[in-house]
Amino acid sequence: MSENILFLNNKEMAELGAANMHAVIHDVERTYELMQQGDVINPGKCVLRWGKTVEDENTYGRINAMPGYIGGEYDMAGIKWIGSGPQNYKKGLPRASVTVILNDPDTKLPICVADGTQVSAMRTGASGGVAMRLLAKENAEAITMCGAGAQARTQLQAAVSVRPSLKTVYVYDIRPESTAKYIEEMKALYPQLSFVPIDTAEEGVRKSDIVDCVTLASEPIIMGKWLRPGTLLMNMSDFEADYECIRRSAKICVDNWEAIKHRMISTAALMWRDGLITDDDIHASLGQILLSEKCGRENDEEIIYFNAVGSGIMDIAVVTRCYRQALRTGKGTVVPYWV
Ligand SMILES: NC(=O)c1ccc[n+]([C@@H]2O[C@H](COP(=O)([O-])OP(=O)(O)OC[C@H]3O[C@@H](n4cnc5c(N)ncnc54)[C@H](O)[C@@H]3O)[C@@H](O)[C@H]2O)c1
């Protein structure tokens, strides 16, 4: 008996299509559809948290385990194991580091160990991209990016792909040096866009059609009173928006409401905890909109709040596509597991 595992490093994963935003958006859309159709097994995240509070977590870090199975054309099980070291930037290391293990859904044996760090950023960008495609104004011209880290890069990549009408990007980060570095890099990639560094989120939010929050903020940096009609507000992380943002929203849309409540760190989750909204106030999941069970944006006036917590099966979908491409092209290192 011998069993092998295919090991795929970050460079190989990029060559296999982990960085192909168009393909990742497709994987993420299919994941949302399969979730809605019940063709997944998606247990909650297990959070290994240092400290006792969200503030502690954003200082000392966490490692999340996100196991799952995705059906359809993917038919694959696995787990995403993602470390978050908020202080890593001081050592020149990325905050997030991701390992994905794929398991054969029949034998349950591990068949692939892949670096999933880029996949994680790409699929979160893609998830934002799907939300923007379904929920942002058709002719959106201005976006405010809050947080100028790893996720902000793929959020913009996805935004440009689904809303080519974009002209201006306001960039707000608590660390001005991160804003400057982001703008320098993004300008080189998207010379058609004009980038404006801002000292307060308000400066951008008041002029934007899309407000995309990918920060480590654990108290609101976006105030509802700043939102102009037609804005799509994307709460991709924790408690980044005040309750007024949701009060002013015509629709609350989510990726996975049960998982959002389980995680209990975003604005919508906290309002639900405080009894200020109920399950019935959630307009739709992206899966419901993709399958035309619910509508997305209906006019250019409504403010829409979107909240995503993410799930490991998105990463498993993307890594499965790359793994199958590796088998076709002979990429990666075969590691004997049972010899
Ligand atoms: N929803 C999802 O599916 C999903 C997936 C992955 C990551 N995330 C979340 O996205 C967030 C960003 O991840 P990342 O990998 O880009 O992290 P990162 O550390 O690379 O970047 C975060 C940036 O936010 C800035 N920031 C921190 N606090 C801020 C504040 N109060 N106001 C403005 N800027 C602030 C930091 O200076 C940094 O530049 C994290 O909270 C992460 O948990 C969400």
The ligand as a Tripos MOL2 file, in Angstrom:
@<TRIPOS>MOLECULE
LIG
   44    48     1     0     0
SMALL
NO_CHARGES

@<TRIPOS>ATOM
      1 N1        -14.8710   38.2910    5.2040 N.am      1 LIG1
      2 C1        -13.9370   37.4820    4.8040 C.2       1 LIG1
      3 O1        -14.1920   36.4900    4.0990 O.2       1 LIG1
      4 C2        -12.5240   37.7660    5.1510 C.ar      1 LIG1
      5 C3        -11.5060   36.9820    4.6360 C.ar      1 LIG1
      6 C4        -10.1880   37.2920    4.9170 C.ar      1 LIG1
      7 C5         -9.9050   38.3640    5.7410 C.ar      1 LIG1
      8 N2        -10.9220   39.0940    6.2710 N.ar      1 LIG1
      9 C6        -10.6270   40.1990    7.1620 C.3       1 LIG1
     10 O2        -10.1410   41.2990    6.4110 O.3       1 LIG1
     11 C7         -9.3940   42.1420    7.2870 C.3       1 LIG1
     12 C8         -8.1420   42.6280    6.5880 C.3       1 LIG1
     13 O3         -7.3250   41.5220    6.2810 O.3       1 LIG1
     14 P1         -5.8930   41.7630    5.5950 P.3       1 LIG1
     15 O4         -5.3400   40.4220    5.2870 O.co2     1 LIG1
     16 O5         -5.9980   42.7690    4.5100 O.co2     1 LIG1
     17 O6         -5.0930   42.3790    6.8200 O.3       1 LIG1
     18 P2         -3.8180   43.3290    6.7550 P.3       1 LIG1
     19 O7         -3.2300   43.3290    8.1010 O.co2     1 LIG1
     20 O8         -2.9700   42.9740    5.5820 O.co2     1 LIG1
     21 O9         -4.4650   44.7700    6.4510 O.3       1 LIG1
     22 C9         -5.3220   45.4180    7.3510 C.3       1 LIG1
     23 C10        -5.0960   46.9130    7.2050 C.3       1 LIG1
     24 O10        -6.0880   47.5630    8.0130 O.3       1 LIG1
     25 C11        -5.4460   48.6720    8.6360 C.3       1 LIG1
     26 N3         -6.2060   49.0020    9.8350 N.ar      1 LIG1
     27 C12        -6.1960   48.3820   11.0450 C.ar      1 LIG1
     28 N4         -7.0510   48.9840   11.8750 N.ar      1 LIG1
     29 C13        -7.5990   50.0190   11.1960 C.ar      1 LIG1
     30 C14        -8.5410   51.0140   11.5160 C.ar      1 LIG1
     31 N5         -9.0960   51.0770   12.7240 N.pl3     1 LIG1
     32 N6         -8.8790   51.9050   10.5610 N.ar      1 LIG1
     33 C15        -8.3160   51.8620    9.3280 C.ar      1 LIG1
     34 N7         -7.4070   50.9410    8.9670 N.ar      1 LIG1
     35 C16        -7.0620   50.0270    9.8920 C.ar      1 LIG1
     36 C17        -4.0350   48.1890    8.9250 C.3       1 LIG1
     37 O11        -3.1530   49.2680    9.1170 O.3       1 LIG1
     38 C18        -3.7290   47.3670    7.6900 C.3       1 LIG1
     39 O12        -3.0980   48.1260    6.6660 O.3       1 LIG1
     40 C19        -9.1080   41.2990    8.5480 C.3       1 LIG1
     41 O13        -9.9140   41.7650    9.6010 O.3       1 LIG1
     42 C20        -9.5260   39.9030    8.1430 C.3       1 LIG1
     43 O14        -9.9880   39.1650    9.2450 O.3       1 LIG1
     44 C21       -12.2080   38.8390    5.9780 C.ar      1 LIG1
@<TRIPOS>BOND
     1     1     2 1
     2     2     3 2
     3     2     4 1
     4     4     5 ar
     5     4    44 ar
     6     5     6 ar
     7     6     7 ar
     8     7     8 ar
     9     8     9 1
    10     8    44 ar
    11     9    10 1
    12     9    42 1
    13    10    11 1
    14    11    12 1
    15    11    40 1
    16    12    13 1
    17    13    14 1
    18    14    15 2
    19    14    16 1
    20    14    17 1
    21    17    18 1
    22    18    19 2
    23    18    20 1
    24    18    21 1
    25    21    22 1
    26    22    23 1
    27    23    24 1
    28    23    38 1
    29    24    25 1
    30    25    26 1
    31    25    36 1
    32    26    27 ar
    33    26    35 ar
    34    27    28 ar
    35    28    29 ar
    36    29    30 ar
    37    29    35 ar
    38    30    31 1
    39    30    32 ar
    40    32    33 ar
    41    33    34 ar
    42    34    35 ar
    43    36    37 1
    44    36    38 1
    45    38    39 1
    46    40    41 1
    47    40    42 1
    48    42    43 1
@<TRIPOS>SUBSTRUCTURE
     1 LIG1         1 GROUP 0 **** ****
